[in-house]
Amino acid sequence: MIVYKNINLNKKFKKSVIAIGNFDGLHLGHQKVLQQAKKKAKINKLKVGVVTFEPVPVMFFNKKVKNHRINNLDQKIDNLKKLKIDFLIIIKFDKKFSDTSSDNFIKKIIYERLNCKFLIISKNFKFGKNREGDIHQLKKNENKFLYKTIIASPLKKDNKVLSSSIIRKKISSGNIQTVNYLLGRKWCIEGKVIKGSQRGRRIGFPTCNINLNDYMIPKLGVYSVNVEVNNLRKKGIANIGYRPTFSGNSLILEVNIFGVKANLYNKKIKVSFIKFIRPEKKFKNIDQLKVQIKKDIIKCKIKNDKR
């Protein structure tokens, strides 16, 4: 897959089938849209591409929105590669782009720069903030700019249209098994291991600490996880929270990787969430905490073995 951080497409990608959207999480609904795009491309012997935006528009329009993303950009790229998309265009979502009118978007980007044959979009697609009528504009300009608009049919689960918003709510409530089902894969947080207070090491349970950055914040507490590091896959236990037993005041993800004692500072690790074990709680002392951690580890190993 070729990744463009501009709209200067190679000639071989002109007259393609292009799907436009945020695609945060690339859940089963998104995958249905992209499969539809791939099918159209195969029938017409065309390339298939995706146009997405960085930062996520809602985070651009509302600076107070911090922890919003289901996946980061690197994960989105990796997942699109696995879906065998031919090319990806990442459009910088800034004030200039957000102020682009529907007419200019169609003429300057869709026609002049992308010059696509088929455009695949969801029925709630908008070019900018609070703008209505964009789909009508696309349909109206099809003959003028020589493309065909296809409104993707949504995927429904439990009689509800599957959306990234639904998955965010499930993450926040700790319903990780449902999240993994709706994503078609395990929900993951990736990041570099940072140096912490080393309390875990002192009490016999060393952890890798990771900042959440823009990721969604799952329900605070303990999770059964899988961890990928240095091309190894290991089982583990994770705690996300403020460490109330130690009067912590910063949110952090701590991961104890079973069977790994190596120094992993500055190493990138991938933490895949399997199941919520228990909420975060404050213990009276460290001894009580250690007893509980041992119980949690036993539960995590059982959950991991049954996954």
C-alpha positions in Angstrom: 0.0 0.0 0.0 1.3 3.4 -1.0 0.8 6.1 1.6 0.4 9.8 0.5 0.5 12.7 3.0 -0.6 15.0 0.2 -3.0 14.7 -2.8 -0.4 14.4 -5.5 -1.4 11.0 -6.8 0.6 8.9 -9.1 -1.1 8.7 -12.5 -1.7 4.9 -12.0 -4.0 5.7 -9.1 -6.2 8.1 -11.1 -9.7 6.8 -12.1 -9.8 4.7 -9.0 -12.4 3.6 -6.5 -12.0 5.8 -3.4 -13.6 5.5 0.0 -13.6 8.7 2.1 -14.0 8.8 5.9 -12.3 8.9 9.3 -12.3 5.1 9.7 -11.4 5.4 13.4 -11.1 1.8 14.6 -11.7 0.3 11.2 -14.5 -1.8 12.8 -16.7 -4.3 11.0 -18.9 -1.5 9.6 -15.9 0.2 8.0 -14.6 -3.1 6.7 -18.0 -3.7 5.0 -17.6 -0.3 3.3 -14.1 -1.1 2.1 -15.1 -4.6 0.9 -17.8 -2.9 -1.2 -15.1 -0.6 -2.6 -12.8 -3.5 -3.4 -15.6 -5.4 -5.1 -16.4 -2.4 -7.3 -12.7 -2.0 -8.1 -12.4 -5.7 -9.0 -15.4 -5.6 -11.3 -14.1 -2.5 -13.1 -10.4 -3.5 -13.0 -9.5 -0.4 -11.0 -7.3 0.4 -8.0 -8.9 1.1 -4.7 -7.8 3.8 -2.2 -8.9 5.4 1.0 -8.9 9.1 2.0 -8.8 9.9 5.7 -8.0 12.9 7.9 -5.4 13.9 10.5 -6.1 15.0 13.2 -9.5 13.4 13.6 -11.9 16.3 12.8 -13.8 16.2 16.1 -10.5 16.7 17.9 -9.6 19.7 15.6 -13.0 21.4 16.1 -13.0 20.8 19.9 -9.7 21.2 21.6 -11.1 19.9 24.8 -11.5 16.4 23.3 -8.3 14.6 24.2 -8.8 10.9 24.7 -10.9 10.0 21.7 -9.1 7.7 19.3 -9.8 3.9 19.1 -6.6 3.4 17.1 -3.7 5.7 16.3 -2.6 6.5 12.8 0.1 3.8 12.6 -2.5 1.2 13.5 -5.0 2.5 10.9 -2.3 2.2 8.3 -1.4 -1.3 9.3 -5.0 -2.4 9.3 -5.6 -0.9 5.9 -2.6 -2.8 4.6 -4.1 -6.0 5.9 -7.3 -5.2 4.0 -5.1 -5.0 0.8 -6.0 -1.4 0.0 -3.8 -0.1 -2.9 -3.2 3.4 -1.6 -4.0 5.7 1.3 -4.2 9.5 1.2 -3.9 11.3 4.6 -5.3 14.9 4.4 -4.2 17.3 7.0 -7.3 18.6 8.7 -6.6 22.2 9.6 -8.6 25.5 9.5 -7.9 26.0 5.8 -9.3 22.5 4.9 -12.2 22.8 7.3 -13.3 26.1 5.6 -13.3 24.4 2.2 -16.8 24.7 0.6 -18.6 21.6 -0.7 -18.2 22.9 -4.3 -14.5 23.5 -3.9 -14.0 20.1 -2.3 -15.7 18.4 -5.2 -14.0 20.5 -7.9 -10.5 20.9 -6.5 -10.0 17.7 -4.6 -12.3 15.0 -5.9 -12.1 16.0 -9.6 -8.8 17.8 -10.1 -6.6 16.0 -7.6 -8.2 12.6 -7.0 -9.9 12.3 -10.4 -11.7 9.2 -9.1 -14.2 7.0 -11.0 -16.2 5.9 -8.0 -16.6 7.6 -4.6 -17.7 5.4 -1.7 -19.1 7.3 1.4 -21.3 6.8 4.3 -24.8 8.3 4.4 -23.8 10.8 7.1 -20.7 12.0 5.3 -19.8 15.8 5.7 -16.9 17.8 4.5 -16.7 20.1 7.5 -18.4 21.1 10.8 -22.2 21.2 10.9 -22.5 21.2 7.2 -25.6 19.6 5.6 -26.3 18.7 2.0 -22.9 17.4 1.1 -24.2 14.1 -0.3 -26.8 16.1 -2.4 -23.9 18.2 -3.7 -21.9 15.1 -4.6 -24.9 13.6 -6.5 -25.7 16.8 -8.3 -22.1 17.1 -9.6 -21.6 13.5 -10.8 -22.0 14.2 -14.5 -20.1 17.4 -14.5 -17.0 15.9 -12.8 -17.2 12.4 -14.2 -17.5 10.3 -11.1 -20.2 8.1 -9.5 -21.2 8.4 -5.8 -22.0 5.2 -4.0 -23.7 5.5 -0.5 -22.4 2.6 1.5 -25.1 0.5 3.3 -24.5 0.5 7.0 -23.8 -2.6 9.1 -26.3 -3.2 11.9 -25.6 -5.1 15.1 -28.5 -5.6 17.6 -30.7 -3.5 15.3 -28.3 -0.5 15.7 -26.0 0.9 13.0 -22.4 0.0 14.0 -20.4 3.2 14.6 -17.1 4.3 16.1 -19.2 6.1 18.8 -20.8 2.8 19.9 -17.3 1.2 20.2 -16.0 4.2 22.2 -18.9 3.7 24.7 -18.1 0.0 25.0 -14.5 0.8 25.7 -15.4 3.3 28.4 -17.6 0.8 30.1 -15.0 -2.0 30.0 -17.0 -4.2 27.7 -13.8 -5.3 25.9 -15.1 -8.6 24.6 -17.9 -6.8 22.7 -15.4 -4.2 21.5 -13.1 -7.0 20.1 -16.1 -8.6 18.4 -17.2 -5.3 16.7 -13.6 -4.6 15.6 -13.1 -8.1 14.2 -9.8 -8.1 16.2 -8.5 -7.3 19.6 -8.5 -3.7 20.7 -4.9 -2.5 21.2 -2.9 0.3 22.7 0.6 0.8 21.4 3.3 3.0 22.9 6.8 3.4 24.2 7.6 2.1 27.7 8.4 5.1 30.0 10.2 5.1 33.3 7.9 5.1 36.3 8.3 5.0 40.1 9.4 1.3 40.0 7.1 0.5 42.8 5.9 -2.6 41.0 9.4 -3.9 40.8 9.9 -3.3 44.5 6.8 -5.3 45.4 7.6 -8.2 43.0 5.4 -7.3 40.1 7.5 -5.2 37.6 5.5 -3.2 35.1 5.9 -1.5 31.7 4.3 2.0 31.9 2.7 3.6 28.8 1.0 6.9 28.3 -2.4 6.8 26.7 -1.9 9.9 24.6 -5.0 10.3 22.4 -6.4 6.8 23.0 -9.8 6.3 24.4 -9.7 5.7 28.2 -11.1 2.3 29.0 -12.9 1.7 32.3 -10.4 2.0 35.1 -9.2 -1.2 36.5 -7.4 -4.5 35.8 -7.5 -6.3 32.4 -6.3 -9.6 31.0 -4.0 -8.7 28.0 -1.7 -10.0 25.4 1.6 -8.1 24.8 3.8 -8.0 21.7 7.4 -6.8 22.2 10.6 -7.5 20.4 8.7 -9.9 18.0 7.6 -11.9 21.0 4.0 -12.5 22.1 3.3 -12.9 25.8 0.4 -13.0 28.1 0.1 -10.4 30.8 -2.0 -8.3 33.2 -2.7 -4.6 32.9 -3.9 -1.9 35.2 -5.2 1.4 34.0 -5.8 4.1 36.6 -4.3 6.5 39.1 -2.8 4.0 41.6 -4.9 5.1 44.6 -3.1 2.9 47.0 0.0 5.0 46.4 -2.0 8.3 46.1 -1.2 8.6 42.4 -2.5 11.6 40.5 -1.7 10.8 36.9 -3.5 8.3 34.6 -1.2 5.5 33.4 -1.3 2.1 31.8 0.8 -0.4 33.7 1.5 -3.8 32.2 3.1 -6.9 33.9 4.3 -9.2 31.1 4.3 -12.8 32.3 7.8 -14.4 32.1 9.6 -11.2 31.0 12.0 -9.4 33.3 14.1 -7.5 30.7 14.5 -3.8 30.8 12.1 -2.5 28.1 12.4 1.3 28.6 11.9 3.1 25.3 10.8 -0.1 23.6 7.5 0.0 21.7 5.0 -2.5 22.9 1.5 -3.5 21.8 -1.1 -4.3 24.5 -4.1 -6.2 23.3 -7.1 -6.2 25.7 -8.8 -9.5 26.3 -11.2 -9.1 29.3 -12.0 -6.7 32.1 -11.1 -8.4 35.5 -12.1 -5.9 38.2 -12.4 -2.1 38.9 -9.5 -0.1 40.3 -9.7 0.2 44.1 -7.6 1.6 47.0 -6.1 -1.0 49.4 -5.3 -0.3 53.0 -1.7 -1.4 52.6 0.8 -2.9 50.2 0.4 -6.4 51.6 -3.3 -6.3 50.7 -2.4 -5.1 47.2 0.1 -7.9 46.7 -2.5 -10.5 47.7 -5.0 -9.1 45.3 -2.5 -8.8 42.4 -1.7 -12.6 42.9 -5.4 -13.3 42.6 -5.7 -11.1 39.5 -2.8 -12.8 37.8 -4.5 -16.2 38.3 -7.7 -14.9 36.8 -5.8 -13.3 33.9 -4.0 -16.6 33.1 -7.3 -18.4 33.1 -8.9 -15.8 30.8 -6.0 -15.8 28.5 -6.0 -19.6 28.2 -9.7 -19.6 27.4 -9.5 -16.8 24.8 
